[in-house]
């Protein structure tokens, strides 16, 4: 007898303890970590009971001191009509107990680290909060490191992540709603928002899309993001993600919604604006002038990363008159003896650069650094000397690749756009490049995230709307939230002398 939790939602217990024990043993007959502990209570009120729990998912000290010891030693006078009610309210020391009638809810609790208490003569069961599984611990996310600011990052345990967000937002306005997603994984997903700031239409849209999901299992927030986000085929993100509680809290303060998925440290946030691709986590922990320079550099590097190879190919193949004479002659001379056309030479180098970059990321850190040096210097120099590639093309691709590292949130989009612009430029010259840029801008302007335009700051462009997009203004100047928020006015920041 096995199956999914939903298969037992209409199953109830009998009043015979042995029958109930056999039922759970049959359900978990192939599960080696299920534990059964029988307890015979012989004090002011005599009864037999049984405890079911998953070894490794419970806190043994809580089980022994808050459940088993009170059961054996309690001499409380029974004041409840129901025996399970008496045990739950007058005997157990546990911080949280719940009475359940159907087996489905009991299974869900046991599988999530609770202890199930079955009592002779009762068709109800008590679930006791004894969760105590080990977690990785709080540490700084490797992909979101900052030079200045908080160092803590989310963990795989959703309850711990919620506690970290609540530490940042000490207000009863913070709401968390729980949903169960996944036919077999039954993953716990929390929807977090500030009730006075969130847009109710957006909130209902998020809930509706999540509830419509039908999957075997949800193991990461991206399982959800790919299916509920707007424009799922776009190369640009329309939903945000972070492993930092300070970033999640900051987005909640702007009226966004956060999805905390149990089992992953990555928290999803919506709506998502296109300008967030160019924001760094420490932009708000450094001086606004320094942060603004860094943000402007990211916009420039994104443009350079997708444009340099395409413009170089167009100029070298169709518009040589745009190059200075000495440069044109140098490029022509250095390309002598290269067996590939300029287009295929550039594509080859781009793929080699991507391979080296991915290999460096996947390998251990010490080997990754060594690989980057060997790949970038030794292999590149050897390829130029062997006339497999030309030095100008190597410089162009290397500059494009380094510029792309400035915008890690757009690394996928940068790769695709670089190739698309390159092919268009090889076919149509600069006209093809301009066509590609135009179509990209139109696509970006058409992007939306749960009904909110991804470029909403440009809809009513003003200094106030651009205060946290292209540059980062001082805090006293950022008096409004993003335009998708109905409660747009922030508390004013006043300078003190």
C-alpha positions in Angstrom: 0.0 0.0 0.0 1.7 3.2 -1.2 0.9 6.3 -3.2 0.7 10.0 -2.9 -0.6 12.0 0.0 -3.7 13.0 -1.9 -4.7 9.3 -2.1 -5.2 9.3 1.7 -7.1 12.5 2.2 -10.4 10.7 2.7 -8.9 7.9 4.8 -9.6 7.9 8.5 -8.3 6.1 11.5 -10.1 3.4 13.5 -10.3 3.3 17.3 -8.1 0.3 17.4 -4.5 1.2 18.0 -3.1 -2.0 16.5 -5.1 -1.4 13.3 -3.8 2.1 13.0 -0.2 1.0 13.6 -0.6 -1.6 10.8 -2.0 1.0 8.5 1.1 3.3 8.9 3.5 0.4 8.7 1.9 -0.7 5.5 2.1 2.8 4.0 5.8 3.1 4.9 6.7 -0.6 4.5 9.6 0.3 2.2 10.9 3.3 4.2 13.8 2.4 6.5 13.9 5.6 8.4 10.4 5.5 9.9 10.5 4.8 13.6 7.8 3.5 15.9 7.9 4.0 19.7 5.2 2.4 21.8 4.3 4.0 25.2 2.1 2.5 27.9 0.8 5.2 30.3 -0.1 4.0 33.7 -0.8 6.9 36.0 -3.9 9.0 36.7 -5.3 8.1 33.3 -4.2 4.8 31.7 -3.9 4.3 28.0 -1.7 2.9 25.3 -0.2 5.0 22.5 2.3 4.9 19.7 4.7 7.5 18.3 5.6 7.6 14.6 8.5 9.8 13.3 11.2 10.0 10.7 14.6 9.4 12.0 17.0 12.3 11.2 14.1 14.9 10.8 13.2 15.3 14.4 14.9 16.8 17.4 15.5 13.9 19.8 15.7 16.1 22.8 12.3 17.7 22.1 10.8 14.2 21.6 12.2 12.8 24.8 11.7 15.9 27.1 8.5 17.3 25.7 6.6 14.2 24.6 7.7 10.9 26.1 8.7 12.1 29.6 5.3 14.0 30.1 3.4 11.0 28.8 5.1 8.7 31.3 5.3 11.0 34.3 2.2 13.2 34.1 -0.4 12.9 36.8 -2.7 15.6 35.5 -6.4 15.3 36.3 -8.4 14.8 33.1 -10.6 17.8 32.4 -11.3 17.2 28.7 -14.0 15.0 27.3 -11.7 13.8 24.5 -8.7 11.8 25.4 -6.6 13.2 22.6 -7.7 16.7 23.7 -6.6 16.0 27.2 -3.2 14.7 26.1 -2.7 17.7 23.8 -3.7 20.4 26.2 -2.8 19.0 29.7 0.0 16.4 29.2 2.4 17.4 26.4 5.0 20.1 26.8 5.5 20.7 23.1 5.2 24.2 21.7 2.7 23.2 18.9 0.3 20.3 18.7 -2.5 19.7 16.1 -5.4 17.2 16.0 -6.1 15.6 12.7 -8.9 13.4 11.5 -7.7 12.2 8.1 -4.6 10.2 7.3 -3.4 12.5 4.5 -2.8 15.4 6.9 -1.0 13.0 9.3 1.3 11.8 6.6 2.2 15.3 5.5 3.1 16.3 9.0 5.3 13.2 9.6 7.1 13.6 6.3 7.9 17.2 7.3 9.5 16.4 10.6 6.6 16.2 13.1 5.9 13.3 15.4 2.5 11.5 15.1 0.9 10.3 18.3 -1.8 7.6 18.0 -3.9 6.7 21.1 -5.9 3.6 21.8 -9.6 4.2 21.5 -9.3 7.4 19.5 -9.9 8.0 15.8 -8.1 11.3 16.0 -4.3 11.6 16.1 -2.0 14.3 17.5 0.9 15.8 15.5 3.6 17.4 17.5 6.1 19.9 16.2 9.5 18.2 16.8 11.3 19.4 13.6 15.0 19.2 14.1 16.7 18.5 10.8 20.2 19.9 10.2 20.7 22.8 7.8 23.7 24.1 5.9 23.8 27.2 8.2 23.9 30.9 7.4 26.6 31.9 5.1 27.2 34.5 2.4 26.0 33.4 -1.1 28.9 32.8 -3.5 27.1 34.5 -6.4 26.1 37.6 -4.5 29.1 38.6 -2.5 29.5 42.2 -1.5 32.4 44.3 -0.3 30.2 46.1 2.2 26.9 45.1 3.7 25.2 42.1 5.3 26.9 38.8 4.9 24.0 36.4 5.6 22.3 34.3 2.9 19.3 32.1 2.7 19.4 28.4 3.6 17.5 25.4 2.2 15.0 25.4 5.1 12.0 27.7 4.2 11.1 28.3 7.8 14.6 29.6 8.6 14.4 31.8 5.5 11.1 33.3 6.6 12.6 34.0 10.0 15.5 35.9 8.3 13.1 38.0 6.3 11.1 38.8 9.4 14.2 39.9 11.2 14.6 42.5 8.6 10.9 43.6 8.6 9.7 43.7 12.2 6.1 44.5 11.3 2.8 42.7 11.5 2.1 44.0 8.0 4.4 41.2 6.7 2.1 38.4 5.5 3.1 34.8 4.6 0.7 32.3 3.0 1.5 28.7 2.6 0.7 26.4 -0.4 1.6 22.8 -1.2 2.8 22.2 -4.7 3.8 19.0 -6.4 1.9 15.7 -6.6 4.7 13.7 -5.1 7.1 16.2 -3.5 4.3 18.1 -1.8 6.7 21.0 -1.5 5.9 23.9 0.8 5.8 27.3 -0.9 5.3 30.5 1.0 4.0 33.7 -0.6 5.4 36.7 1.3 4.2 40.3 0.9 3.5 43.5 2.8 -0.2 43.8 2.9 -0.4 47.6 2.9 1.9 47.8 -0.1 1.2 44.9 -2.4 -1.0 45.2 -5.4 -4.0 42.9 -4.8 -4.5 42.2 -8.5 -0.9 41.1 -8.9 -1.1 39.0 -5.7 -4.2 37.2 -7.0 -2.5 36.5 -10.3 0.5 35.0 -8.5 -1.7 32.7 -6.4 -3.8 31.7 -9.5 -0.8 30.7 -11.5 0.9 28.8 -8.7 -2.3 26.9 -7.9 -2.6 25.9 -11.6 0.7 24.1 -11.6 0.6 20.4 -12.0 4.0 18.7 -11.5 5.4 15.6 -9.9 7.8 17.7 -7.8 9.1 21.2 -7.1 12.8 21.1 -6.1 13.8 24.7 -6.7 12.1 28.1 -7.3 13.0 28.0 -11.0 10.6 25.1 -11.4 7.9 27.6 -10.6 9.4 30.7 -12.3 9.6 29.0 -15.7 5.9 28.2 -15.6 4.3 31.2 -14.1 6.4 34.1 -15.5 5.3 36.3 -18.4 7.1 35.7 -21.7 8.5 32.3 -20.9 10.2 32.1 -24.3 12.1 35.4 -23.9 15.8 35.4 -23.4 15.3 38.2 -20.7 14.2 37.4 -17.2 10.8 38.5 -16.1 11.0 37.2 -12.6 13.7 38.0 -10.0 15.7 35.7 -7.8 18.0 36.3 -4.8 19.8 34.4 -2.0 20.1 37.4 0.3 17.4 38.3 2.9 18.3 42.0 2.7 17.5 42.1 -1.0 14.3 40.1 -0.5 13.2 42.5 2.3 14.1 45.6 0.1 11.9 44.3 -2.7 9.0 43.6 -0.3 9.3 47.2 0.8 8.7 48.2 -2.8 5.5 46.3 -2.9 6.7 43.2 -4.6 5.9 39.6 -3.8 8.5 37.0 -2.7 8.1 33.2 -3.2 10.0 31.1 -0.6 10.3 27.5 -1.7 11.3 24.9 0.8 14.5 23.0 -0.1 16.3 25.9 -2.0 18.0 29.1 -0.9 16.8 30.9 -4.0 13.9 33.2 -3.4 11.8 34.3 -6.4 10.5 37.9 -6.5 7.9 39.6 -8.8 7.2 41.9 -10.5 10.7 42.2 -12.0 11.9 45.3 -13.8 14.5 45.3 -16.6 16.7 47.8 -14.8 17.2 45.3 -12.0 19.5 43.4 -14.4 22.1 46.2 -13.9 21.8 46.6 -10.2 24.3 45.3 -7.8 23.5 44.0 -4.3 25.8 46.6 -2.7 24.6 49.6 -4.7 22.7 50.7 -1.6 25.5 50.1 0.9 28.0 52.4 -0.9 28.0 56.1 -1.6 25.4 56.9 -4.2 28.0 58.5 -6.5 30.2 55.4 -6.4 27.1 53.2 -7.0 25.9 55.3 -9.9 29.3 55.0 -11.7 29.2 51.2 -11.3 25.7 51.0 -12.6 26.4 53.2 -15.6 29.4 51.0 -16.4 27.1 47.9 -16.4 24.8 49.5 -19.0 27.8 50.4 -21.1 29.4 47.0 -20.8 26.1 45.2 -21.8 26.0 47.3 -24.9 29.7 46.7 -25.7 29.5 43.0 -25.0 26.7 42.4 -27.6 27.9 45.0 -30.1 31.7 44.8 -30.4 32.0 41.6 -32.5 29.1 42.5 -34.7 30.3 46.0 -35.4 33.9 44.7 -36.1 32.6 42.1 -38.5 30.4 44.7 -40.3 33.2 47.2 -40.6 35.8 44.6 -41.7 33.5 43.0 -44.3 31.2 45.8 -45.6 32.3 49.2 -44.3 36.2 49.3 -44.4 36.0 53.0 -45.1 34.9 53.5 -41.5 38.2 52.1 -40.2 41.3 54.3 -40.2 43.6 53.3 -43.1 46.4 52.1 -40.8 44.0 50.0 -38.8 42.4 48.5 -41.9 45.8 47.5 -43.3 46.9 46.1 -40.0 43.7 43.9 -39.7 44.1 42.7 -43.3 47.8 41.8 -42.8 47.2 40.0 -39.5 44.4 38.0 -40.9 46.6 36.6 -43.6 46.9 32.8 -43.5 43.8 32.3 -41.2 41.9 29.4 -42.6 38.4 30.6 -41.5 36.2 33.4 -42.6 35.8 36.4 -40.2 32.3 35.2 -39.2 33.3 31.6 -38.3 36.5 32.8 -36.7 34.5 35.0 -34.4 31.9 32.4 -33.6 34.7 29.8 -32.9 36.4 32.2 -30.4 33.1 33.1 -28.7 32.3 29.4 -28.1 35.9 28.7 -26.9 35.6 31.7 -24.5 32.2 30.4 -23.2 33.7 26.9 -22.7 36.6 28.3 -20.7 34.3 30.4 -18.6 31.9 27.6 -17.8 34.7 25.2 -17.1 36.3 27.7 -14.7 33.0 28.1 -12.9 32.3 24.4 -12.5 35.8 23.3 -11.4 37.2 23.7 -7.9 38.2 27.3 -7.2 42.0 26.7 -7.3 41.9 24.8 -10.5 39.5 27.3 -12.0 42.0 30.1 -11.6 44.8 28.0 -13.2 42.5 27.0 -16.1 41.6 30.7 -16.7 45.3 31.6 -17.0 46.2 28.7 -19.2 43.2 29.1 -21.4 43.4 32.9 -21.7 47.2 33.3 -22.2 48.8 30.0 -23.3 46.0 28.7 -25.6 45.2 32.2 -27.0 48.8 33.0 -27.8 49.4 29.6 -29.3 46.3 29.9 -31.5 47.5 33.3 -32.8 51.0 32.1 -33.6 49.7 29.0 -35.3 47.5 31.3 -37.5 44.3 29.5 -36.4 42.8 32.9 -35.4 44.0 36.4 -35.9 45.1 38.7 -33.1 42.5 41.5 -33.8 39.7 39.0 -33.6 41.0 37.6 -30.4 41.2 41.0 -28.8 37.6 41.8 -30.0 36.1 38.6 -28.5 38.1 38.9 -25.3 36.9 42.5 -24.8 33.3 41.5 -25.5 33.6 38.5 -23.1 35.1 40.6 -20.3 32.4 43.2 -20.7 29.7 40.6 -20.4 31.0 39.5 -17.0 29.9 42.9 -15.7 26.2 41.9 -16.1 25.9 38.3 -14.7 22.1 38.4 -14.6 22.1 38.8 -18.4 24.8 36.2 -19.3 22.3 34.1 -21.2 20.8 37.0 -23.1 24.3 38.4 -23.9 25.4 35.1 -25.5 22.3 34.9 -27.7 22.3 38.6 -28.7 26.0 38.4 -29.5 25.5 35.5 -31.9 22.3 37.0 -33.5 23.9 40.5 -34.0 27.0 38.8 -35.4 25.1 36.8 -38.0 22.9 39.8 -39.0 26.0 42.0 -39.4 27.8 39.3 -41.5 24.8 39.2 -43.9 23.6 42.8 -44.0 26.5 44.8 -42.5 25.7 47.7 -40.1 22.1 47.6 -41.4 21.8 44.1 -39.9 23.2 45.2 -36.6 20.9 48.2 -36.5 17.9 45.9 -37.3 18.9 43.5 -34.5 19.2 46.4 -32.0 15.9 47.8 -33.0 14.1 44.5 -32.6 15.7 43.9 -29.2 14.6 47.4 -28.0 11.0 46.7 -29.2 11.1 43.3 -27.4 12.4 44.8 -24.2 9.7 47.5 -24.2 7.1 44.8 -24.7 8.2 42.8 -21.7 5.9 42.6 -18.7 6.0 40.9 -15.3 2.6 40.0 -13.9 0.9 42.9 -15.7 3.6 45.4 -14.9 5.7 46.7 -17.7 9.4 45.8 -17.3 10.3 49.3 -18.4 7.7 51.1 -16.3 10.1 53.8 -15.2 10.2 54.9 -18.9 6.4 55.1 -19.2 6.4 58.4 -17.4 10.1 59.3 -17.7 11.2 61.9 -15.2 14.2 62.5 -12.9 12.1 60.9 -10.1 11.2 57.8 -12.1 14.9 57.3 -13.2 16.3 57.8 -9.7 17.0 54.1 -9.2 17.3 52.7 -12.7 20.1 54.2 -14.8 21.7 55.8 -11.7 21.2 55.6 -7.9 20.1 58.8 -6.3 20.8 59.8 -2.7 18.2 58.4 -0.2 16.6 61.8 0.4 15.8 62.1 -3.3 14.2 58.6 -3.6 10.8 59.7 -2.2 8.7 57.4 -4.3 8.4 53.6 -4.9 8.3 52.1 -8.4 5.2 53.1 -10.3 3.6 49.7 -10.2 3.0 50.3 -6.4 -0.3 52.0 -5.5 1.3 53.3 -2.3 3.9 55.2 -4.2 5.1 57.7 -1.6 7.8 56.5 0.8 8.5 58.1 4.2 10.5 61.2 3.5 14.1 61.3 4.6 15.0 64.5 6.4 18.5 65.7 6.8 19.6 66.6 10.3 22.2 69.3 11.1 
